[in-house]
Each structure stands twice: as C-alpha cells, then as structure tokens.
Amino acid sequence: MITAQDLTKRYGDRTAVSGLTFTVRPGTVTGFLGPNGAGKSTTMRLLLGLDAPTRGHATINGRPYAAHPAPLTQVGALLEARSVHPGRTARHHLTALALTHGIPRGRVTRVLDLTGLTDVANRRVKGFSLGMGQRLGIAAALLGDPEVLVLDEPVNGLDPEGVLWIRTLLKSLAAEGRTVLVSSHLMSEMAQTADHLIIIGRGRLLADTTVTEFVRRSGAGTVRVVTPEAPALVRHLTAPGVDITSDTPGTLHVHGTDAEHIGRTAAAHGIPLYELTPRAASLEEAFMDLTRDAVEYPAGLEGAPA
C-alpha cells in the first residue's frame, strides 16, 4: 500500500505539489494521471525518497521508502528507463542490482525471460532501442519480486505487442494482490488497464475514484437527438452550461444535460422525438473536461494550418 499525507513540495516560490493526500491500495491497478507539469513526476520522486517533501510524508507498506532494509524487494520502480550504464549488458546490469540487494541470480534469468529480453541479454545497453530499454527498466523493477510497483510511462516506446504485454502484466500483478501505481498520457490504455484513478492538476488532487465512476460522473458525455422540430427544441433547451451542435438537419448533439431532461422538455412542448440516445464520455473526454483549467501550456488551434 502507498499512502501520501498532505504531500507538498516547493522549489523556491514555485509549488510543484500541494497538499496531496491519497492511498494506493493493493489488488488494483491505479492510474496516476495529470497534464504536463501537473506534478506527477515530482510526486513519484517524493514517494520513492528521491526528493524530500517540504511538508507532509509518504509511506510504502507503512514506512518511508528509505526505511526499507532491502527496498528493491519491497518496491519496484521505473522512473527513467535509460538510466543504465551504456557499456553494460542487460544481464550484467540486472546481476549487479541483484547482488547489491541479496536477490538470487536465478531471478535475473526469470525477469529477462518475463520481459522478452533473453535473446539480447548479452548485448550492450547502448545498442538498445527505446522499447528494449523500457523492457530492461521494467525487468529491473520486477527483479526483487516486489509487493509494490511504481511505474512512470511504462508503455513509452513499446510496439503494439509490447503495450498488450505490459497491460496484461500489470493486471496479473494486481490480481496477485500487489500494489500497482502507473502514470501514463495514453488515456485509451489507461481505460483498458486501470481500475482506479488518481488525477492531479497544478500539483493538487482533482479526482480519486474508480475509472467507471469517474467516466459516469463526467459532464463530457453527449445525447444524440433526432427530431423534425430541432430549432424549437434548441430554443427550449438553451441554458447556461448546455452546448448544442448539429451535423445534419434534424440531428442534435446535446452536451451539459441528460436524456431525461431532454425527453421531458420535448414532451412538455409537444415536440416529437425520433431518437434520444445518451453517449457516455470516453476516459480521454472525461479527463480533458476535468483538467481543462489545469493545463500549464494550453494549445490554441485558432489559425492553425489545416
């Protein structure tokens, strides 16, 4: 289990993380999401004792990371996959880690096989592709057979087969009762992998909930309406927070209210409806809706080339 309590980190007059309190529980894959600059990497460094918090504290299985006598057997972490001496082979790198943490050499062979690196185990890391380097970072995180995993962008550089592999691996590790915290910018992947979400923006907690509940509560969904009296219905539905678009005559896409309200409004004014279909938001849409005001460098599309 990972616990953060009032976790705060300031660099001079800049606050990177502000009062974060959350718990990452075993048995689930928890997605750690946020726009660029939200404070995700800083938070992960605080969890792993690589930075000292300005205020608050973080524990892993009840104690700070540095207090674990053999951290690699308790916590497996991937923050920077390419932080490996380029002259070492994959096997030598993992063997050195194993020897310094009292891990049996047989475990090196096991994680090389698990991550698909057996055939390149004796090649120097400087010749590795981005995806191979990522697999080596994951192998190092798994080396101590830890109860807790903290992975930053684990699918970065992986091909489709590799993405499927890491998705299956994370789910299986969680199913074994391990604690899995994974950050990613790929919303479609998180939708298929994560059970729970912790979302931050500008260093503050924005959401701590299940994927299903987060998407269900999002206001990013739309309702498709087909009616022969579309202009009249638009007039009656127009209200603050309600956005209505149309791609074909008689077809409306209504955002900001639900199908029940639309149906009742139409019935009250004698407007016939041929179709009334709610469409739930995707995780990406729900995420973008929540973090709209937390983006550090919003991109403007006006005037962009077609």
C-alpha positions in Angstrom: 0.0 0.0 0.0 1.2 3.5 -0.8 0.0 6.4 1.4 0.6 10.1 0.8 -0.5 12.6 3.5 -0.5 16.3 2.9 2.4 15.8 0.5 3.8 19.2 -0.5 6.9 20.2 -2.4 8.1 23.7 -3.1 11.1 24.8 -5.2 11.7 28.4 -4.2 8.5 30.3 -4.9 7.1 27.6 -7.1 4.8 24.9 -5.6 5.1 21.7 -7.6 2.9 19.5 -5.3 0.4 21.0 -2.9 -1.3 19.1 -0.1 -1.7 15.7 -1.8 -3.4 13.1 0.3 -4.3 9.7 -1.3 -3.9 6.0 -0.8 -3.0 3.4 -3.5 -4.4 0.1 -2.4 -3.2 -3.5 -3.2 -5.1 -5.6 -5.7 -5.8 -2.9 -8.2 -4.0 -1.0 -11.0 -4.2 2.6 -10.1 -3.6 5.1 -12.9 -1.8 8.3 -11.9 -2.9 11.0 -14.4 -2.5 14.7 -15.0 -1.5 17.2 -17.7 2.2 18.0 -18.3 3.5 20.0 -15.4 0.8 18.7 -13.0 3.4 17.3 -10.6 3.2 13.6 -11.3 7.0 13.0 -11.6 7.7 15.1 -8.5 5.1 13.1 -6.6 6.6 9.8 -7.7 10.1 11.1 -6.6 8.6 12.0 -3.2 7.1 8.6 -2.8 10.4 7.0 -3.5 12.5 9.2 -1.3 14.4 10.8 -4.2 13.1 14.3 -3.1 12.3 15.4 0.4 8.9 16.9 0.9 8.5 20.5 2.1 5.6 19.3 4.2 3.7 16.0 4.7 5.0 12.5 4.3 4.7 9.4 2.1 4.9 5.7 3.2 5.1 2.4 1.3 3.7 -0.5 3.3 3.7 1.6 6.4 7.2 3.1 6.3 9.2 5.6 4.2 10.9 4.1 1.2 14.4 4.7 2.6 13.5 2.8 5.8 13.1 -0.5 4.0 16.2 -2.6 4.6 16.1 -4.0 1.0 14.0 -1.6 -1.0 14.1 -3.5 -4.3 12.4 -6.4 -2.7 9.6 -4.2 -1.4 9.2 -1.6 -4.1 9.9 -1.9 -7.9 10.2 1.5 -9.6 10.6 2.7 -13.2 11.1 6.5 -13.5 13.9 6.7 -16.1 14.4 3.6 -18.1 17.6 4.8 -19.8 19.5 5.5 -16.6 21.7 2.5 -17.2 25.5 2.4 -17.9 25.6 2.1 -21.7 28.6 -0.2 -21.6 26.9 -2.9 -19.6 24.9 -5.7 -20.9 21.3 -6.2 -19.8 22.4 -9.3 -17.8 25.3 -7.5 -16.1 23.1 -4.6 -15.2 20.4 -6.8 -13.6 23.1 -9.1 -12.0 24.7 -6.1 -10.3 21.3 -5.0 -8.9 20.6 -8.5 -7.7 24.0 -8.8 -5.9 23.6 -5.5 -4.1 20.1 -6.4 -2.8 20.7 -10.0 -1.9 18.5 -11.3 -4.7 19.2 -14.8 -6.1 20.9 -14.8 -9.6 18.1 -17.1 -10.8 15.8 -14.1 -10.6 17.8 -12.3 -13.3 17.1 -15.1 -15.7 13.5 -15.1 -14.7 12.9 -11.4 -15.4 14.9 -11.4 -18.6 12.5 -14.1 -19.8 9.5 -12.3 -18.4 10.3 -9.1 -20.3 11.3 -10.8 -23.6 15.0 -9.8 -23.3 16.6 -13.3 -23.1 17.9 -13.2 -26.7 19.5 -9.8 -26.2 20.6 -10.3 -22.6 24.3 -10.2 -23.5 24.1 -7.1 -25.8 25.4 -3.8 -24.5 22.6 -1.4 -23.5 23.9 1.4 -25.7 22.6 -0.6 -28.7 19.1 -1.0 -27.3 16.1 0.6 -28.9 13.8 2.8 -26.8 11.4 -0.2 -26.4 14.2 -2.6 -25.4 15.4 0.0 -22.9 11.9 0.3 -21.5 11.7 -3.5 -21.1 15.0 -3.5 -19.2 13.7 -0.8 -16.9 10.6 -2.9 -16.2 12.8 -6.0 -15.7 14.8 -4.1 -13.0 11.6 -3.0 -11.3 10.4 -6.6 -11.2 13.8 -8.0 -10.1 13.1 -8.2 -6.4 9.6 -9.7 -6.9 8.2 -6.6 -5.0 4.8 -6.1 -3.4 4.6 -2.5 -4.7 5.3 -1.2 -8.2 5.6 2.5 -9.2 5.9 2.9 -13.0 6.2 6.1 -14.9 5.1 5.8 -18.5 5.9 2.1 -18.8 4.5 1.7 -22.4 6.7 4.5 -23.7 8.5 3.2 -26.8 6.8 -0.2 -26.9 5.2 -1.6 -30.0 1.6 -2.8 -30.0 2.6 -6.3 -28.9 4.6 -4.7 -26.0 1.7 -2.5 -25.0 -0.5 -5.5 -24.8 2.1 -7.4 -22.8 2.5 -4.6 -20.2 -1.2 -4.3 -19.9 -1.6 -8.0 -19.2 1.4 -8.0 -16.8 0.1 -5.1 -14.7 -3.4 -6.7 -14.4 -1.8 -10.0 -13.4 0.4 -8.4 -10.8 -2.6 -6.6 -9.3 -4.6 -9.8 -9.3 -1.8 -11.3 -7.2 -2.6 -8.7 -4.5 0.3 -6.3 -5.3 0.0 -2.5 -5.3 0.5 -1.0 -8.8 0.7 2.7 -9.4 1.3 3.6 -13.1 1.4 7.0 -14.8 0.6 7.4 -18.5 -0.5 10.0 -21.0 -2.3 7.3 -23.1 -5.9 7.6 -21.9 -7.1 4.8 -24.2 -4.5 2.5 -22.5 -5.5 3.6 -19.0 -9.1 2.9 -19.8 -8.2 -0.7 -20.5 -5.7 -1.2 -17.7 -6.5 0.8 -14.6 -9.2 0.1 -12.1 -8.8 3.2 -10.0 -7.6 6.8 -10.9 -5.7 9.5 -9.0 -5.8 12.7 -11.1 -3.8 15.8 -10.2 -3.6 19.2 -11.8 -1.2 22.0 -10.9 0.0 19.9 -8.0 -3.4 19.4 -6.5 -5.7 16.4 -6.2 -8.6 16.6 -8.7 -10.0 13.1 -8.5 -9.6 9.9 -6.5 -12.1 7.4 -7.8 -12.7 4.3 -9.9 -12.5 4.6 -13.7 -16.1 3.6 -14.1 -17.4 6.2 -11.6 -15.1 8.9 -13.0 -16.5 8.5 -16.5 -20.1 8.1 -15.3 -20.0 11.4 -13.3 -18.2 13.3 -16.1 -20.2 16.0 -17.8 -18.3 15.3 -21.0 -20.9 12.9 -22.4 -23.5 13.9 -25.0 -27.0 12.9 -26.0 -27.9 12.4 -29.7 -31.4 13.7 -30.5 -33.3 13.3 -33.8 -36.4 15.4 -34.2 -38.3 17.1 -37.0 -38.6 20.2 -34.9 -34.9 20.7 -34.0 -34.9 24.5 -33.9 -37.8 24.6 -31.4 -36.2 22.0 -29.2 -32.9 24.0 -29.2 -34.8 27.1 -28.0 -36.3 25.3 -25.1 -33.0 23.5 -24.1 -30.8 26.6 -24.3 -29.4 27.3 -20.8 -26.1 28.1 -19.1 -23.8 25.1 -19.4 -25.7 23.4 -22.2 -23.9 23.2 -25.5 -25.9 22.0 -28.6 -24.4 21.2 -32.0 -25.8 19.7 -35.2 -24.1 17.9 -38.1 -27.2 17.1 -40.2 -30.6 18.7 -40.3 -32.9 17.3 -37.5 -30.0 15.8 -35.6 -28.7 17.4 -32.4 -25.8 16.6 -30.1 -26.5 17.9 -26.7 -23.8 18.4 -24.0 -24.5 19.6 -20.5 -27.8 17.9 -19.7 -29.1 14.4 -19.7 -31.6 12.4 -21.8 -34.3 12.5 -19.1 -34.3 16.3 -19.1 -34.4 16.5 -22.9 -37.2 14.0 -23.1 -39.3 15.8 -20.5 -38.7 19.2 -22.2 -39.7 17.8 -25.6 -42.9 16.2 -24.1 -43.8 19.4 -22.3 -43.8 21.3 -25.6 -45.3 18.6 -27.8 -42.0 18.1 -29.8 -41.8 14.6 -31.3 -38.5 12.7 -30.8 -37.4 10.0 -33.3 -34.2 9.2 -31.3 -32.8 10.0 -27.9 -29.5 8.2 -27.3 -27.1 9.0 -24.5 -23.4 8.5 -25.3 -21.1 8.1 -22.3 -17.8 10.0 -22.3 -14.6 8.2 -23.0 -11.9 8.4 -20.3 -10.0 10.8 -22.5 -13.0 13.1 -22.8 -13.7 12.9 -19.1 -10.1 13.6 -18.3 -9.9 16.6 -20.7 -13.1 18.0 -19.2 -11.8 17.8 -15.7 -8.3 19.1 -16.4 -9.3 21.9 -18.8 -8.3 24.6 -16.3 -5.2 22.8 -15.0 -3.2 22.7 -18.3 0.0 24.6 -17.9 0.5 25.4 -21.6 -2.8 25.2 -23.4 -2.5 25.0 -27.1 -4.6 27.3 -29.3 -5.9 25.9 -32.6 -7.1 29.2 -34.0 -5.2 29.9 -37.1 -3.5 26.5 -37.2 -2.9 25.1 -40.6 -5.4 22.6 -41.8 
